[in-house]
């Protein structure tokens, strides 16, 4: 195989060994490249054009390790549906940290790469469908402008994976700003202050180096994470995204969307919508995501207290920051919803304008994505519903009060309201075709449409359509 310049520089592997286990991927029988993200590879400075496809597949399946890799599985913990559990990478192996030409530091991880010390009763493998799902939705989120981990490749393993049925196996190559999560700190705080401090200093150097000079770096870091998570969750709400499993081990400290297990997108607007088959109590429903983020960030705050010179005083400050997160994220959500309505600045009365529209949408079962996008269309069909007409008159009057012209308001709406989202029934259909029939053409077609979600694409109107009653997806699954 020709040499490939990955430019590894692996800081995580130099942290205290209790935070990880060094382990290489388990080779697979017959690796075959299914998908490769050429555009992402270019930004990473990876030129595989001179490498045979079979050799690329062997590399991204873990059968061959690139020069400079330092494979390891990270240890972490997590509150899963509110209950604390010790965890770790049970089927993912971090090959190392690569340095792209733009100066970033990014994790290169293989998901589904075999058993690790944290696998418990799992086989360490992944099925093709869930790996294709993460590739599709993470790349769609990137195109929607939402911070996310990225998918570099999917490789078929040539081995079966047994869940409730037998599925073809696959490995996803995931790129992330890091895989540091709230659960990493929940684990480290139980390993003693020296381990916690080493992890904190490494995390600060990686994600917030300027905060080293802050009066209280731990509290400044907490505020930075609060801000990143507020922006992230509000961005999810903007496009109707439901993560589905907001456990503390799935909250990235880098502010990226991490893990795409039982996630889903709203069709008909329902603030209490739940799709995840494991979320029996609705803990992570659409309208609970802001509160769940606040709860999870409180767990992070608890782990940082031992790093403060005066933990009692620091606790009061941290509690105030966590309490303040609620109204802060609510305000960001209101401002975001205003932009979806073409409002450049919120004024008194706009809160009721927003709530009235959402109430009407919920009552009538209106499609979340299409309803908002239609507002920017001057030729949209006129509803005869008297409640809608009353709301529309209020909204048009409000737009006329802005200094900005109507054309600017329409442009604002078009930047914040996508035409296309990964509709659940479309996602399930293309995954079924890929897994059951080996046909990736529907997957590639959907991926191409989702790569440009804010522009109407002639001939692709079918991708805008909500599901028929028989097409509705009511439950999504974790895939592990």
N, C-alpha and C positions, 0 to 999 in steps of 0.2 A: 504494500500500500504506500503511495507517495506520502511524504510527511505533510501534516496539516497543522497550520499555526493556530492553536487554540488560545495561547497566551494565558495559561493558568497562573493564579496567585492565590493560594488557598489559606486564608486567615483562619477560617473556622476550625480547621484541623489542628491549629496551634493553641486552641483554647483547652482548658482542663478536660482530660479524657472522659470524665463522668458525663459530659454533655453529648457524647456520641459514641458510636462503635465503628471501628474501621472494618469494612467488609466490602468485597468486590461483588458486582452483579453475578448472578448465576447464569452461565451460558444457556442459550436456547437452541432448539433442534435445527430450525430452518428459518433464520431471519429473512424477512422480505420487506422491502420498503414500500409502504402503502401511500404515505403522504410526506412531502418535504416542503417546508415553507421557505421558498427561495428568497422572498423579500426580507423576511426576518434574518435569514442567514447572511444576507448582504450587509445588514446593519451591524451584525456581530463580527463582520470581517472574516467570515468562514467561506472560503472558496473551495467547493467540492466538485467543481466542473471537471477536473481531471481524474476523478476517482470513480472507479466502477461502482455501479449501483449496489451490487452485492457486498462490496467492501464498506460502503456507507451503511448498509443495513446491519452488517456485523458490528460496526462501530456504535451505532445508535441502539443496538440491542444489548450492548454490554459484553458481547463476545470478545471484543478487542477493546482495550483501553487506550485512549489517546495519551500521548506523551504529556506528562505534567499533571495528570489526574491524580486525585487523592480521595478515592471513593470511601464514603462513610454514610451511615444512617444516623440521623439526628435523634436525640432523646428529647422528649418534651412531655408535658402533661396537658390536662384540659378539663374544663367543666363541660361535660356532654349532657345537654338538657338539664343543666343545673347541678349535676353530680360530678364530683372530682374523681379523676382517673389518671393514673400514670400511663403514658402512651409512648409514642415514638414512631419513626418511619417504618411501618410494618411491611411495606411493599415498594418503597421508594429509596433510591440510593443517589446521594449527591456526588456527582463525579468531581465537582470542584467549582471554583469561582473563576470565570473568564473575564478578561479585560478587553472589551471591544475598542475599536479605534476612537470612539467618542469619549473615552475616559471613564465610562461607568464600570461598575463591578457587578456582575450578574451570576446568579447560580445556574448551573447546568445539571439538571436532575433527570434521572430515568425513573419513571413511574410504572410499576409492574415488573421490576427487575429481579425479583426473587426474595426468598425469606431473609429476614434479619433478626437480631436478638429481640426486636420489638414486635414480631409478627404474631405472637401468642398462638392461637390455633389457626391462623391464616396461612395460605400457601404462598403469599408474597407476589402473586401474579395478578394480572388484570385482563379482563375480557375486552375484545375489540370494540364492542358497542360503546361502553363508557369512555374509552380513550378517544374514539372518534367524536363523541359528544363533547368532551372537554376541548378538543382541538377546535371544533366548530364554534362553540359558544364563546370560548376565550378570544378567538379571533374576531368574532362578531362584536364582542364587548370592546375590543381595541378600536374597531372601526366606529363604534358609537361614541368613542371618546371617553371611555370609562377605564380608570386604572385597573390593570389586570396582569396576571401572569400570562405568558405567551406559550404557544405550542410550536416547536420547531419541527417535529416529525412524529409519525406513527409508524411503527414497525410491527408486522405480524410475526409471531414467534414460531408458527408451525406446530404449536402444542395446544391441546385442549385445556380449557379452564372450566372447572365444574362449579357451578353455583346451584340454583334450583334446576338448571338444565346445563347441558354441555355447550360451551361457547368457544369460538376461536380466540386464542390468546393474542395479546398485543402489548407493546410498550410505548408509552408516550415520552417524548423528550420535552421537558418543561423548562422554560427560561423564566427567572424571577429576579426582581431586585434583591430579594433574599427570601429564605424560608423561615426567618425569625418570626415568631408569633407570640401572642400573649401567653400561650401555653408553654413556650420555651422559658419564660421568666417564672411561671408557676412551678416549673420543675426545678429551675436553678435556685430559687429561694429556699427550697427544701434541701439543697446540697451544701448550704453554708455560705456565710458572707463572702469569703474569698472567691468562690465560684461565681456567685451572683455579681460581684463587682467586676470580675474579668469579663463576664458576658455583657454587662452594661457598657463597659468601656469599649468593647469591640462593636457593639450595636451603635453606640453614639458615633464612633469613628466612621462607621459605614453609612449611616443614614442622616445623621445630624452633626457633622463635625464642628460646625460653628458654635454649637451649644456647649462645647467644652469650656468656653469662657463665661458662661452664664453664672449668675449668682448662686443658683442651685441647679446644676445640670440635671439631676433626676426629675425635678419638677418641671423644668423647661422641656425636657424630653417628653414627659407626660402630656404637656400642653401641645407639643408638636404632633403626637400620636392622636390626641383628641381632635385636632384640626383635620388631620388626614382622614380619620374615620368619619367625621361629620361630612366631609366633602364626598367620600366614597358612597356612603349609604344614601345621601341625597341624590347622587347620580344614579344609583340603582332605582330609586323611586321615580326618577324622571322618566325612565323607559319601561317601568312596570316590571322590574326584575325582582324575583323572590329567591334569595339564596337558598333557603330551605334547611340549612344546618349551621347556624351561626354559633357553634360551640367556640370556646376560647381558643382551641387549637386550630381553628380556621380563620382567626383574625390576624392578618398580616400586619406587622409593625411598620412595614413599608407603605401601607395604605393601598395595597393592591387587592383585587378580588382573588381569593385563594380557594381553590377546589370547586368543582362544578358537578357535584354528585346529584342530589335531588332538586336542583334548581329548576325554575320555570319562569315564564313570562305571563303577565295578565293578558287575557283576551277581554271578556266582559269585565268591567270594573267592579271589583269587590274588595273593599279594604281588608276584610278578614280572610282573604283567599289563602288556602294552604294546599300545596301539592305534595309535599314530601310524605311518603308513606310511613316514615318513622316519627313524624311530628304529630303524634296522636292528640296532643293537647293544644295545638295551635300556638306553641311558644314562639315560633318564628314566622308567623303569618305576615302578610305584606305590611299591614299597618303596625306591626309590633317591632319592625326592624330597627327603628331609631331607639326605642327603649331597650332592646336587646344589646345594641351597641353600647349604650350607657352602662348597663349591667356588666358587660364584659370588660369595659375600660376601668370599672371600679376594681375588678380583680387584678388588672395590671397595676393600678395605683397601690394596692396592698403589697405587691412584691417589691415596690421601689422604696418603701418606708425604711428598711434596714440600711439603705445607702445614705440616709439623711443624718446630719450631725445631731439634730434634735427631732427624733421620730414623733414626739407628741405634737410639737408645733407643726411639723411637716404633715402630720395626719390631718390637722385642721385645714391646712392649705389644700391638700389633695382632695379632701371631702368637698371643699368649696368649688374646686375645679370640676369635680364629677357632677355635683348638683347643677353647676352652671352649664354643663354640657346639654342638659335637656332643653332649656329655652334657646340656647345657641343653635342647636341643630334644627329646632322647630322654626327659627327665624330663617335659617338657610333654606329650609324646605319651602317656606312661604315665598321667599325671593325666587327660588327655582320655578315654582308654580306660576308666579307672576310672569316670568320670561316665557313659559309655555303659552301664556295668554297674550304675549306681545307687550307686556308692561315693563317699561325700563326702570321705573322706580315705584315702590309700593306706597300707597296713600291710604288714609282712613277709608274704610269701606271695602277695600280690596280683599280682605280676609273673608268677608261674607260672599263676595263675588266668586272666589275660589271654592269655598265650601258649598255654595249653592249649585255650582256646576257639578262638583263631585257627587253631591246628593242626588241630582237628577240622573247622572250617569249610572249610579248604583241602582236607583229605583227602576230605570228602564233597561238595565243590562247593556248599556252602550259599550262599544269596543273602546278600550282605553287609548290605544295607539291611533286608530283611525279617527276617533273623535277629535283629538287634539290636532292632528295633522290637518284635518278638514278646515279648521278655523282660519288657516292661512290661505285658503283657496277662495278667491272672490266669487267663483262660480259654483260653490258647493250647493247641493240640494237644500232647499228650505224646508225645515220640519214644520208641520202644522200643530205640533204639541204646544198648547198655550204656555206651559211652564217654560219650555225651551225658548219660545219667542219672547217671553218676558225677560228671560236671562240674557238673550242675545241683544235685545235693545239696550239693556244696562251696560253690557260689555262694549258695544259699538260706541255708546256715549262716552264710556271711560276712555277708549282709545282716542277719541276726538279731543280729549282734554290734554293730551301729551304734546310736548313741543315737537317731538319727532313725527315725521310724516307717516301715514298709514303704510307706505311701502317699506319703511324701515321696521315697523312693527311686524309686518309679514315676514321680512327677512329674519328677524329675531326669532319668531316662532319656528321658522323652517330650520334654524340652527339647533333648536332644542327639542323638536318633535320629529322623530324619524318616520320614514315611510315604511321601512321594513325592520322587523325584529325576528329573532329565531322563534317563530311560533311553535308551540309545543307539538302540535300534530304534524307539522312539517318536519321537525327534528326527528320525531319517532319514526316517521315514514322513511326518511333517508337512512337512518340507522338500521332499520329492518332490512332495507334493500341491500345494504352493505354486508350485514352479518349473515343474512339468510340466503342471499342470492349472489353474493360477491360482486354486486354492481355498485360501483362508486360514482357513476354518472349523476344520479340524483343528488348525492352529497356535494359533488363539485359544483353543480348548478346552484344549489342553495347557498353554498359558501361564496360563490361569485356575486350573487345578489346582495348578500349581507356585508360584503366588503365595501359597499357604497350605499349606506342605509338612508342618507338624507336626500338623495336625488331620485326623483321618479324615473324609473327605467322602462322605456316603452317595451311592451310585450311581456312584462313581468308582473302584471296586475294580480295574477293568481297568488303570488306570495304575500299580498296585502290582505287577503281574505281571511276572516276568522273561520274557525272550524264549523262544520255542520254539526248538528247534535250527535251524529254517529262518529264523528272524528274527534270529539272532545277528549283531551287527556285530563283525567281527574287525579291521577297519582303518578308521582315520579319516584325513582328509586336510587339508592346510594351507589350501587354498582360494585361494592366491595365483596 
